[in-house]
Amino acid sequence: MKALSSRFCGSCVIAGTLLCLFLFAMLHLLRPDYNPLRRFMSEYLVGPFGFLGTAAAYLLAATLFMLLIGLWRSVRRCGFLTASCVLLGVMVISVYVCAIFPIDVLRPDGSHPTFTRACIIHLASSAVLYVSLVALLLTLPSAYRRDEKWRSFSHVTLFFGFLTIASLVGLVFVPVYLRGLAQRAMGLPVLIWLFLTGLRLRQYDHAA
């Protein structure tokens, strides 16, 4: 871990985020039979191009892991940073589990055809992922405020935290035929936050 500079970790986070966006954009083009307004992103892990969706999920997990290393090396150590890194670790594992156990493809009305064991594991891991994400975006700003060089970025992260909470509420309450759109509305700000954090990490080449 000592061999990985914050700048290198930031570059990996940026590259991983952009590549994830590219892969999922490609999946939308390759699967015109999937209505993005209704279909969840997890459904792109199933089918003839599911290997691309699975690769994107593994890449996202690796990107989050590089973020964990970068933050641990560059942000001043404190209890809030430790908690944030633990949450990131939980997110990494959750994304990997979601990739290993794909969801069942939904019926046109948005219901599940069956609840297979893999689907139940996927849904449970997704719930853990979302809860950990919200907790991370609300905890990490407290760690940033204890580090002068990161203090200004605490407001940005907190903004994305509240935006994620609002998007998650929208995902729960929107009609079935718009849940795919609501999930994308929640995921895009998170990817933007990852990209911005990667840029910030590239400014620091040594541990705090």
N, C-alpha and C positions, 0 to 999 in steps of 0.2 A: 504493500500500500504506500510505503514511503517513496517508492519510485514514481508514483503517479502525481504529477504536479496539478495544482488547481486549474491551470491553463489547459492542460491536456484533458482533464475531466470535463471542463466547460466545452471544449471542442467536441468531445464525444457526445455530450448532451445535445448540443446544437445539431450535429450530424444525425444522431439517432432520432431526434424530433422531426427533422425535415424528411428523413427517409420513411418514417412511420406515416407521415402525411402523404407522401408519394405512393406508398404501397396501398393505403386505403383509397386514395383517389383512383388508382388503377383498378382496384376491386369494384368500385362503383361503375367504371366503364365496362369491365368484363362481365358484370352481372346486371344487365339492364332489366332482367326479369324481377329483380328485387326493387321494390318501391322504397326509396330512402326515407320517405315520410313515415312509413310504418315499420320497416325492418330495423331491428337492432344491429349494432355493429358486430356483435358476437355471432350473428347468423352468417357473416361472411367467412367464418372459420369452417363452415360446412359446405360441401359441394365440390364441384370439379376444380375450383380455384382456392379451395380451403387452405392449401399449403401456403399461399401468399398471406392470408389472414393470420395463420398460425405464426408465420415468420414475423409479421408485424407485431404480434403480441410478445413474442420472445425478444424482439428488438426493443420494444417499450420497456420490458422488465430490465433489460441490460442498461437502457438509458437511465432508468430510475436508480439502478445500482451505482452507476457512475456519478449520478447526482449526489447520492449518499456519501460516497467517498470524497467528492469535491467539497461538499459542505462541511464534512468533518475535518478536512484539512484547512479550510480557509476561514471558517467562522469561529469566533472565540468560544472556547468550551464552557458549557454551563448545563444545568439540568434540562433546560428547555431544548437545547441542541441535542442532547442525548435522547430525549423523548421523541424529537422530530426524526432522528436517524432510525430509532426503533420503528416508528410509524412507516418510514420509507422502506425499511426492511420487510415489514408486513405487506406493504403494497407490492414489492418485488415478488414475494412468494405468491400472493393472490393472483397476480397477472399470469405467472407461470402455471398455476393450477387451472386458471380459466382456459389457458391454451391447451393444456393436456386433456381437460375434460370439456369438450365443446357442448354448447347448448343445443337443445332440440329446435329444429326450425319451426317457427310459429305457423299456425293456420292463417288463412286470409282474414279471419275475424280477430286475430291477435292472441288467440288462446293456444296453449300447448297441446300437441297431439297426445303426448304421453309425458310422464315425469320419470324419465330413466334415472338411474343412479348418477350417470355422468352429468345430466342436466341439473340434478339437485346439488351436486358438488359445485358446478359452475355458478349457479344462482347464489349459493351460500358464499362462495369466494368473491363474487361480484359485490355482494352486500358488504363484506369485510373491506373490500377495496374502496368503496365509496365512503364508508364511515372513516376509514383511515385517512383518505384524501382530505376530507373536510377537517378532521382533527389536525392534520399536518399543516394545512393552510391557516389554521387559527393558532397553532402553537409556535410555528417557525418565526412569525414576526416578533415574538417575545425574545427569542434567541438573537435575532437581528438587532434588536434595540440595545442589547448588551455589547455590541461590537460597533465601534464608531464607523468603520468603513462599510458596514452593511446596514446601518441604521436607516438611511434614506430608503432602502429597498423594503423595509418592513411594511410601509404603507401600500406599496404595490402588491405585495403578497397578501396582505389582509384584504385588499379590494377583491382580488381573485378568490379569496376564501368565501367572502360574502356572496360573490357572484355565483360560485359553485353551489352554495346552499340554495340560492334562489332557483338555479337551474335544476337542482335535484328535486325541489318542491314541484317545479313545473313538470318534471318527468313523471312524478307520481300522479298528478291531477289532470294532466292533459288527456284528451280522448285517445282511445287505442290507436286510431288511424294517424295520430301525430306523434306517437311516442318515439319513433325513430328519429324524427326531426328534433325532438326535445333532448334526446341523448346526445346528438351531435352538437346541439347548442351548449350542452354542458362540457363536452369533451374538447371542443375547439379552444375555449379560454384556458383550459388546463395545459394544452399543448403550447399556447402562446406564453403562458407563465414559465413552462419548462424552457422554452427558447430564450426568454429574457433572463432567466436565472443562469443559463449556460453562458450567455454573453457576460453576465456579471462575474462568473467564476473565472473567465479568461483574463480578468484584470489582476488576478492574484496568483503568484507563483510559489507561495510558501504557506505553510500552516500558520494559523494564528498563535 
